Amino acid sequence: MVEIASTGAAALARLSRRDLDAMILDLGLPDLDGIEVLDRTRTVHEAMPILVLTARDAVASRVRALALGADDYLVKPFAFDELVARARALLRRAAGPRWAPLACGDVRLDPGELHARVGERVVELSPRERGLLELLLRRRDQAVGRAEILRDLFGYDFDPGTNIVDVHVAHLRRKLEGSEARIETVRGVGYRLKHALDGHD
């Protein structure tokens, strides 16, 4: 069953009953700052999956939301099917620890850390490389489009006509060499992160 709260205050009142499986939170609320609602929700519901919806140009809010404990985000406008798929993926992962790191094989990305770990090895990442790895880990086994990477990591709502995405993917691939994670090129779409032992398409 899906319940709807039209304001932040109504959402917080409903959340006080602590019987919901997940939350989809639009940061653009009419009364309260969506970030405040997220922060207050997370102090009470440590394990509940939260998916935030943000405006296309709200990069700072998106970053802050993830730092405060949002599990994933979608940029408006979005396809309803994608919203459903993301929500279902969060519910599947909800059985794990709330602050468990994002991982693929021996590659691990801990919350709040700029570096990644490959086994016992620490791999230093630039902020953009970290963002790219996080995006690919969150969408593991799914093709992530170049347009989405350009929008979410570089703030472009258009193709700037450069190979900026390919350059950052190449840098990340080199840093993950020898690991169990593989970044595949999906022709005509973008990239996908898979475990090296997974079967090829």
N, C-alpha and C positions, 0 to 999 in steps of 0.2 A: 504494500500500500504506500502511496506517495502522499505526503502532507505538504501544504504550501503555507508559508508565512510571508506576508507582503511587506513587512517592516523588520528592521533589526530587533526592535524591542519585542515584537511578537515571536521572533525566532528564538531569542534568549529565554523567553518565558516558556516556550514549548520544550526547549532543550533541557530545562531544569528537571524534567521528568526522567531523563537519562534512559530512555527505552528505544532510541532510534538506532538503526544499523549504519547509516551513513548520512552525510550532509552535502548538498550542493549549494554553495554560497556565492551569490552575486555580490561583488564588492561595491557595486553602485547602488546602494540602498537609499531610500528617500529620507530616512531619519538619522541613522547612525552611520559612522564610517565602517565599511565592511571589514577593514583591518581590525578595528576594535572588537567587532563581533567575533571574528576569528580568534583573536587573542583570548577573549573571555571564554569562548567555547572550549578552546584547547586546555585551559586551566582546569576545566571540569571534566571534559571528555578526552582523556589522554590517548585512548586507543581508537576512537571512532574515525573512520576514513572521511576526509574532507576534500572535496573538489571545488576549486574556486573558479568563477567566471569573471574575466576582466576585459576592459576595453582594449582595443588594439594598441593604443599609445600609452597604456598604463604599465610601462616596463618596471618602474620603481616599485609600484604596488605589488606587481607580480613577484618580484624578487623578495620583497618583505614578507609577502604571504607565505612563500616557501620557507623562509627563515623562521617564521612563527609556527610552522607545523602543518601547513597545507600539504596534502599528499600529491596533488596534481593540479593542473589548471587547464582551462580552455579559453582561447581568445575569441571574443565576439566579433563578427557573427560566426556561427559554427553550424555544422550539420547535426541534426538531432540524433542520427544513428551513431555519430562519434561520441556524443554525450553519453548515450546509453552504454556504448562499449567501454568508455573510460570508467564509468561508475561501476560496471560489472567487474572490471579488472581490479578496481580498488577493493571491492567486497571480497574477491578471491584472495587478495593479499592480506586481508584484515586479520587472518588467523596468526600471522607472524608478529614479532615484537614491533611496537609503534615506531621506535627509533632505530630499527634494524637498518643497516647500510644497504644501499643499492648495490647489487652485485650481479656478475655474470662470470661463472667459473671462478678463477682465482683473482679476478679484477673486482675491487671493492671501492666504493665511494662513500665515505662517511659524511653525515650531515655536518655542515659548517666548516668542513675542511677543504682547502684549495687543492691539496694533492690527492692522488689516488694511490691505492696499494695493489701491486701485482704480486701475490703471494706475500712474502715478507719484505719485498722491495717497495720503497717509497718512490712514486713517480710525480715529480713536480709538474703542475699544469698552469697555463695562463688562465685568466678568468674566462676567456672565450672557449678554450679547450675544455675547461671544467664544465661549462654550460653545455657544450656539445655532448660530452660524455654523459652528463646527467640526463639530457634529453633522450639519448639513445638507450640508456639503461632503463629509463621509465617506460620506454616504448619497445622494450626488448622483443625481438622476433617480428616486429612490425616495420614496414617501410615508412621512413620519415622523409617527407618531401623537401626538396631544396627550398621551395617557397616558404615552408614553415620554419626551416633553419634560418633563412635570411630574415624573416620577420621576428622570430623570437630571440635570436642571438645578436643580430646586427641592426634591428629596427627598420629594415627595409620593407616597405609594402609593394615593392616592385623589384624586378631583376636589374641590378645595376650594370649588368653586362661584364662582370669580372668573374674570375675563378676563385673568389674569396672563400667560398664554402669548400671547394676542393682542396685548397691550400691548408685549411684548418683540419680537414679530415686526414690529409696526408701526414700532417704533424702528429695528430693523435694516433694514427696507425703506427708510426715509428715508435712512439712512446709505449705502445702496448705490444710491441713485437715480443714474441716468445710467451705471450700469455694465452689463456684459454678462451679469450674473447676475440671475435673476428668481426670487423666492420666490412660488410658486403656492399657493393655498388648494385643498386636496383635500377636497371636501365630505364631511362625515361621518367624516373620518379625521384630517387635520391639515395638514401643509405639505410642499412638495417644492421643492428648489432645481434650477433648470434654466438652461441657457444661453439667453439671450434669442433667439438665432437658431434654436433647436431648434423643431421643429414642435409645435403644440398637440395635446392629446389629442382 
